[in-house]
Amino acid sequence: MDDKKSIKWTFAKTYAETAPHEYILEENYPDFFAEMKEKIDKKGKGEPFTLFGRTTIYRYFYTDTHRYWVIEDVLNRDNRYNLKKV
């Protein structure tokens, strides 16, 4: 079981200006990834996200402090109180 306090999130430098967020890879934290993916799948909400003129529907799970979503083997999160509209 992954210790949530020891998870080291990586800041997504590529999207620092347009969609600031951080992420972890499934291979590094498989238990936490699986736990969050299940929450996203069961309790998440589908919402559109537009970046560079392209809109995609992602399924988001909200906690008190963050918004989480999965793209393939990457678990992403951003600070839900600092969401930037692009």
Buried (B, 14 or more C-beta within 10 A) or exposed (E): EBEEEEEEBEEBEEBEEEBBBBBBEBEBBEEBBEBBBEBBEEEBEEEEEEEEEEEEEBBBBEEEEBBBBBEEEBBBBBEBEEEEEE
